[in-house]
Amino acid sequence: MSGRSSGVPGAIAMLSLAQSQHGKLAWNSLFGDAEKLADDGFKVSPRLAGMIVGRFPRPAPRTRWPISPTPTGPA
């Protein structure tokens, strides 16, 4: 799995069920670090920041922002 992975509803429940029925290690020992990162976040390194900026360039600045989400009038 990687940062490009995605899950479906029930994926964590399936992993929990499989671990409870067949696992030998405690759930926390398997996913404790991932839970901590999800809860607390992490500091982005300069290298990762550069990779993100290079992958997702900033959009051109706009001089006016529309107030209405539709171009012809209010929502």
C-alpha positions in Angstrom: 0.0 0.0 0.0 1.1 3.6 -0.6 -0.1 7.1 -0.5 -1.9 6.4 -3.7 -3.9 3.6 -2.2 -7.6 3.9 -1.6 -10.0 2.0 0.6 -13.6 1.1 0.4 -16.2 1.2 3.1 -15.6 -1.7 5.4 -12.0 -2.2 4.6 -10.8 -1.4 8.1 -13.6 -3.6 9.6 -12.5 -6.4 7.3 -8.9 -6.0 8.5 -10.0 -6.0 12.1 -12.1 -9.1 11.6 -9.2 -11.0 9.9 -6.8 -9.9 12.6 -9.1 -10.9 15.4 -9.7 -14.3 13.9 -6.3 -15.2 12.6 -3.8 -12.6 13.8 -1.1 -13.2 16.3 -0.1 -9.6 17.0 -2.1 -7.0 18.8 -4.0 -4.5 16.6 -2.1 -1.6 18.2 1.2 -3.1 17.3 0.1 -3.3 13.6 -1.6 0.0 13.2 -0.6 2.1 16.2 2.0 4.2 14.3 -0.5 4.8 11.4 -3.2 5.9 13.9 -0.7 8.3 15.6 0.2 9.9 12.2 -3.5 10.2 11.3 -4.3 11.8 14.6 -1.3 14.0 15.1 0.0 14.6 11.5 3.6 14.9 10.6 6.2 17.5 9.6 6.6 17.7 5.9 10.3 17.5 4.9 11.7 20.0 2.3 12.1 17.2 -0.1 8.5 16.1 0.2 7.3 19.7 0.0 9.2 20.1 -3.3 7.8 16.9 -4.7 4.2 18.1 -3.9 4.7 21.5 -5.3 6.2 20.0 -8.5 3.3 17.6 -8.9 0.6 20.1 -8.2 1.5 23.5 -9.6 -0.4 26.5 -8.3 -3.2 27.8 -10.5 -2.9 31.2 -12.1 -3.9 34.0 -9.7 -7.4 35.4 -10.3 -8.1 39.1 -10.1 -11.8 38.5 -9.4 -13.5 35.7 -7.6 -17.1 35.0 -8.5 -19.5 35.4 -5.6 -22.0 33.1 -7.1 -21.2 29.5 -7.9 -23.0 29.8 -11.2 -21.8 32.3 -13.9 -25.3 33.6 -14.6 -26.6 34.5 -11.2 -27.1 33.5 -7.5 -27.4 30.0 -6.5 
